Amino acid sequence: MKLKKLIATSSLVLTSLAASLGAPSAHAAGTLTVALHQDPGNWDPIATFLVAWGAVGSQVFDGLVIRTPDMKIVPGLATKWEFLDKNTKLRFTLRQGVKFHNGEPFDAEAVKFTFDRLLGEEGKKGPQQSNYNAIEKVVVVNANTVDLILKSPDPVLLTKLSGYGAMMVPPKYIKEKGSQYFGMNPVGTGPFKFSEYKPKVSLSFERNADYWGGAPKVDNLVYRFITEPATQAAELQAGRVDVANQIPLAMIDTLKKDSKLSVVSMDGPVSLALRYNTQRGIMKDREVRKALTMAVDRDTIIKSILLGHAKPIASFQGELSFGYDPALKPLPFNPTQAKAMLQKAGVKPGTQIQLDFRGPDSNFREVSQAVAGYLGAVGITVSLKPYETNVLLNDIIPSGKTGEMWQNQWGGWTFDYDNTAYAMYYTKQRWNPFDDDAKLNALLHTQRNSWDQAARKVTLQEIGRYVADQALEMPLYSLNTVYGLNKRAKNLALPADGRFRFTEATVE
C-alpha cells in the first residue's frame, strides 16, 4: 500500500496567498512580529493550558523563577529560595523594587493573592489548579519573604512555578477590573506591556522600559494569529512576520533557499497520539486497541508526511521527558497480525469508527488521512471529524463526547512525564473522561509524592510500560519544534517548548 494514495495533496501559490491578505509590505522599525497558530482567547494565567498561551505569557508575566531555553531554573521575581522543615516549606526571598505594569508594587501580598486566587474558587474555573495542589497555603513572612506551605511533596514544583498558573498577577488591578477584564487586558511584571488585543487577529505589546531584568531591545512586539501553516509561510516570505511558529513541513526546503529566511528544527516536548475511547464499541477490547496500533505504519508517516521532523514513541512522551524509557519499544507495524487479532476479537470487516482531530492543523489532517487509510486496509472504516481546536479541547474531550479515537497532543511543558501522565490518566482529570484504573492511580500518586528523583524515574517508566500494555492510546511521534525565521531578527533565544521570551531580541 502506497502512502501517497492515502493523503490528499494540495498545491498553494504562496505569493498569491500573501498578496490576498492585503497586509502592508513595509515592516515597522523596532517591531518584532510573530505568527502564532492559535488565539487562546484569554490571557489570565489560571485560564489556560495551551502552548500558544505559553508563547505569549512570558512576555507579559513573570514567575517567582524563570526557566531558560536550556531548561535551567534561575531567579525570577524571587532572588533565592530554600526548602525548610523537612521539605514541607518552600521559602522565597522576593526581588525588591519591582512594579506591575499598572504601577502597583510587587510584594509578598501579591504572591499570596496570586496563589490564593489560583487555589481558590476562581482557579477552579480553569485547568491549572491541579498542577499546584501540593501547595496548602502561602504565608507572608514580611514584605519581601513568603513561605509556600506544602501539604504533599511535588518534585516538579519549581519548574511549575516558572510558568502558566503560577505567573504573578496584580491584586488591586484584578479586584478593581475583575477577572474577565483582566483576561482581555493582561497586566504583569514582564518585559513587555500589553497595548492592544484584537481577538483572533492580533495581540500587541510595547517594551517595558522599567523592566527589572533590563528593557527589551525592541520597541514593540506583535503576535498575529494565523491558524494555517501555509499562510504563516506566505507571510514569512512576504516579510510581514519575523517568526513563524508553524510552517508546512513540505515548505522547509523552499524557505531555506530564500536568502532572507532560515528554518530551525530541534527536539521538542510535544507528543502526539490517538487516544482511544475505551468505553465505546470495539475500543472496549484492549486487544482491538493493540491491533489498530499495529495496523498503522508510523515510521512511514514520520518519513513521508513529517519529512523526518519527528521521532517514533512508545509512550506519550519524547526523549526530552524525565521518565522516558529508551528500552520501551513501539508496537511493530504488522497489518497481517493486526487483521488476525481483529478477526479473533470478532470485529467485522467494515466496522465504522470516528476519529476526531483539530481541524486547523493541516499537518495532522494528513496524518489522520493516512491513519484512516491504514485502518481501512485491515477492515476498519474511519470517518474523520474535524473540530475547531478550542471546541475539541474545551467541550468535546472533557465532557466525554469523543468518537472512538481522538487527536491527543500535549506539550509536556515541565519536561517531566508526570505533567503528561497525571493529566491524561488519573481518574476524573480533564483529559481522562473515560478510564478509572486503581493501579495506574496508585503509581501516579506514588511518583508525585516523592522528592526522590531516582525512584520517581523508575515509577514513571513503569507507568509508561503499563499504559502501553493497556493500549490506552496509539502513540504516534514526538514532534520536532520547527520555526521559520526572517534573518533580520536576531538573538531570539528560541525555546524547544515554544515559550518565547524576547528580552534580547533585535530586528535589523
N, C-alpha and C positions, 0 to 999 in steps of 0.2 A: 504494500500500500504506500503510495507516494504522498508525503505530507502536503505538497503544494496543491494537491487536489482537494485538500480539506479546508484550505484557507481562502477566504475571499480576498482577492487582491484589489488594490485601488491605485489610481495614479493621481498625483497632485501637482499642479503647476504652482509652485510656491511663490514665484514672483507675482503672479496674478492675484493670488490669495492675499499677499501682503498689501498690494495696491488697493484691493477691495475694502480693506479695513478703514481706509480713509484717515489714518493717523498721520500727523506731520512727520516728515523725514528728519527734520533737524533734531538734534539731541541737546537738551539743556546742559550748559556747562555746570559742573559741580553736582550733577544729579546721577545717581546710580539707579537704574531701572531693572527690576527683577520680574520675570514671568513666573507666576505661581499657578499650579494646576487646579486649585480649589480655594473657594472662599468659605471658611468655617462658619461665617455668619455671626460670630460672637467672639469678642476679644477678651472676655473675662477669663482669667487663668483657671477657674474652677469649672468652666463650662465645656471643656474640650478634652479630647484625647488625640486629635488629628496632627499628623506630621506637618500639614500645611499651617496649622497654628504655631507649631514649634519653629517654623521657618521665619516667623514674624515676632514671636513672643520675646525672644532675647534682645530684640532691638529696643523695645519699649519698657520691658520689665527686667529686674534683677532678682536673683535668689540670694539666700544667705551665702551660698557657694556657687561657683561657676565651673562648668565642665568645658575644658578647652577642646579644640578639634582633635587633639591626640588623646582625648579621653582622660586627662588628668583633672582631678578636683583641686581647685585653687580658691583662695579667698574671694568672696564677692562682697555682699553687704555685711558680712562678718569678717573680721580680720583674723580670728582664730577660734578654735573650738576644742573641746575636750570631753571625754566620757568620764562620768563620776558615778559614785555609789553603785559599784559593780555593774556598770553599763546600763543603769536604769535612768540616768540623767545625762542629757547632752547639753552642755553649756556653750553659748555663743557670746563672744565679745564683739560688739557691733561697731561698724565704721561710723565715725562721728562727722558731723557737718554735712551730711547728705540730705538733699531735699527731693521731694517728689516734683514732677513737672508743674504742678499747680502751686508750688511754693510751700506746701506744708512739710514739716520736718519728718524725716525717717528716724524712728527711735524704737525702743523696746515695746512701747504701746502699739506701734504699727505692726510689729511682729506678732504680738498677741492677737490683735484684731484679725490679721491675715489668717492665722490658724484657727481661731475661734469660728470665723466665718466658714473656712474650708471644712472643719469637722462638725459644724452645726447644721441647722435646718437649710440654710442656703446651699451648703455643699452637697446636701442630699439630692438636689435637683440636677446635678451634673455627674459625670463619670469619674471624677478624680478622687473623691473622698476615700475610696477603698485603698488607694495607694499609700495613705498616710494613717491608717487605723492603728498603727503601733504607738502613735502619739496619744497619750491620755489628756494632756493639757499643757499649756505654756504658762510659765510663771515669770513675771517681771522681777528681776533681782534689783536692778536700778535702771536708769535711763539708757544705759549702754550695754546692759547684760541681760540675757534671757536664758531660761532653762526649759528645754523640752523634756517633760516627764514622760517616760516610756512605760506603757503597760505590758509590752512584749518586745522581744528583740526584733530588729529589722535590719538585716545585713546589707540592704541596698539603700538604706535611708539617706545617706549622704548624697548619693547620686540623684535620688528623687528630689532632694532639696535644691537641686540646680535647675529645675525646670517645671513647667506646666503648673499644677495646682499650688505649688509652694512659692511661686513668684510673689514678691511683696506688693501689696496694694495699699492705697491711701485711705485711711479710715474716715476722715472728715469729708472728703470728696464723695465717697460711696454713700455715707449717711445722708448727705445733702441731696445728691442727684439720684440715688437708687441704683440697684444692680443692672436694671435694663439699660439705663442711660450709660452707665459705665461700660457695659458690653459693646456699645456702639461708639463710645468716645473714651478709649482707654488712657489711663494716666499711671505712670510708673516712675521708676528712678533711672531708667535705662539710657543708653547713649543717644536715642532718637525720641523726639516728642511728636505725638500724634497731631496731624493737622487737618486731614480730610479723609472721609470714608464714603465711597460710593459702592454700595453692596453689589457684588458680582461683577464689578467693573475695576475698581482700584482702591488702594489704601496708601495714603501719603504721609510722610514724616519729614520733619526738619531736624537738623542736628541739635543736640542738647549741648550748648556751649559751656554749660556748667557741670558737665558730667564728671563724676568723681574719678573716673578712670582716665580722664583726658578727652577733650572734644573729638568727635569723629572728624575724619579728613574731608568727607563730602558734605555739602550743604544740605542736600535733600536726598531722600530715599523713597522710591515709588515702587509699590508692588502692583502689577497688573494681573488680574485673574483671567487666565487663558486656559480653558479646560483641554483643548485639543493639542496634543504634542506637535502635530503638523503646523498648527498656527503659531505655536511658540517658535518653531524653527524658522518659519517665514518672517516673523518679527525680528528674530535674531539676525537673519540675513539682511533684512532691510535696515538694520542699525537702530531699531526702536527699542530693543531691550539689550541689556548687558549680560544678564544671567538668565538662562532658561533651565528650569528645574525638571522638565520632562520634554524630551525630544524623541521623534520616531527613531528607533534604532537603525532602521534602514537608511536614515539620512546622515548617519555619523560620518561615513566616508566623504559624502558631499560637503558637509560642513568643514571637515578637516582640510579640504582642498582650497577653501576660501582663506586667503592670506590674512584677513581681518579677524578670523574666528579660530577657536580651539575647542576641543572636547576633552573632558576629564572623566575617566571611568575608574571607580575604585570599589573595593569590597564595601558592602553596606549592610545595615541591620535588618532591612525589610525582607521578610519571607512571605511566600505565597503558597497557599494550599487550597484545596477544595474540601471544605468541611462537609461532613455527612450529617443529614438529619436522621439521627439514629432511631427516631420514633415514627418514621414514615415508611410504609410499604416495604420494599425489598431491603431498605437500608437498616432494618432492624437486625439483620443477619450479619455478623462480623465477617464470615467467610465471603459473603457477597461483596462487602466493602473492600476486602483484600483483593478479590478478583478484579474489581473495577480499577483499583490502583495498578494492578499488574497488566491491565489491558492498555495502558497509556504509556507511550514511549516519551518519557520526559527528557531524556538526553537529546533526542531529535528536536523536540520543541525548543530546548535551550539553544541548540546549534542553528536551527533554521529560522525561528521566529525572533529569538532574542539575540541572535548573532554572537553567541558566546559571552554575553554580558550578564551571566548568572551562573550559579553552581547548583547541582542537584542536592537535595536534602532528604534525610530520612526521618527527621522530626521537624517540628515547626520552629526552626531556628537555623541560623547560619554559623559560620566558623568564628565570627566575632563575638558570639554569645557565650557568656560564662555558663557552663553546663553542657556545652556542645560535646558530643561523644563521637570522635572520629572512627570508633570501632563499629558504630551502628550504621549499617548499610541500607540503602533504599531497597524496597521490594523490586525484584528484577522485572523488566519488560518481558512478558511471556503470554501473548494473547491465546495461544493454544491451551495452556494450563488455565488461564482465566475463563475461557469458554467452558472447559470441563468443570470447573468449580461452580460456575453459574448453573450449568445443567444439573449438577449434583444437588444444588440448593433448590431446585425446582423453579428456577427463573425461566419463564417462557421467552423465546425469541420475539422481539418486537415490543417487549415491555418498555413503557414510557416513563421517563423521569424528567424533572425540571432542574436546570442549572441557572441560578441567579448570579448576576455579576454587575459590576459597576459600569454602567453604560458609557460614560465619557472616557473610560480607559481603553484607548484604541489598541494598545499592545495586548492587553489581556483579552480583548474581544477576539483577537486572532488566536490566542491560546485556547479560549473557550471553544472556538470553532474546531480547533484541532482535537481537543478532548472529545467533543461530540462525534467527530469522525472516527476516532479510535474506538470509542464505546459502541458506535454503530457497527463496527467490524466484528464485535462479539455478541451482537444481537440486542443491544440496548439503544432505544431511540431517545435522543436527548432534545428537549426543547430549550432554547436559550432565552432567558428573560432578563433584559437589561433594566436596571433601575438608575435613577439619579442617585449619586453616591450618598448624599445625606439621608435620603429616604431609606435606602438599604440599611445603612448603619444605625439610624436612629429609630426607625419604625419596624422594618421587616425582621431583622435578626433578633433584636432584644425581645420582641413580642412572640418569637417562635413561629413566624408566618412564612418561613422559607420553603422553597421546594426541597427536593431530595438532596441537592448539593448547592453550596453557595461559595462565592469567592471569599476566602478568608485571607486577609492581608494585614500584617502587623509590623510596626516599625521597631519594636523592641528597644525603646529609647534609652533604657537603662543598660543595654548590652548585657543583660542578665536574664536567663531563661525564666526566672521567677516572674518577671513582669509579664511575660507572654503566657506561661503555663497557668498561673493563678487566674488570670483574667479569662482564659479560654476554657479551663477545665474544672475549676472549683464550683461546687453546686450553687446555683442561683446567681452566679455572676452574670453581668450584662451580656457577655459573649458566649454564654453557655445556657441556652434556653431549653436544652433537651436532656442532658446527662446528669445523673446523680450517682457517683461512684465513690463509695466509702473508702476504698483502698487508695484511690487517687487523692481524695481529700486529705487523708492522713499523711501521705507523702508530701503533699504541698504544704501542709501545716508544719510538718517536721522541719523542712528546709527553711521555711520563712521565719521560724522561731529559734534560729541558731546563729550565733556570731562566728561559728567555726566554719571557715570558708572551705577547707578541705572536705569536711563532712558534707557540707552543702553540695559540693560538686558531685560527690558520689550519689547523693539523693536525687539531684537534678538529672543526672544521667539515667538513673533508674526510672524516673518519671518519663523521660524521652522513650526509653525502651517499652515501658508499659503502654503508653499512648499509641506507639507504633503497633504493638501487638493487638491492641483493641481496635485498631484501624478507625480511629475517630475522624480521620481526615485523609485525603490523598495529598501527601507532601509533594510539592512541585519543585520549587527552587528558591534559593536565596539570591535576590536581585542586586546587581551592582548599582551603586549610586552614580548616575551619569548626569553631567552638567554640560550644557552648551554655553560658551563664553565669547564675549567680544573682547579682543585682546587689549582694548583701551582701558578696561577695568583691571586694576592691579591690586595685589595684596588682599585677596578675597578670603583667605583662610577657610577654604571650603571644607565643611564637615561631612563625615560619612552618613550622618543621620539627618541631614538637611536642616539642622537648627542653626541658621545663619546668625552671625554677629559681626557686622561690617564696621567695626570701630576703626580699623586701619586701612580700609579700602580707599582707593583713589580712582578717579576717572580722568583720563588724559584728553 
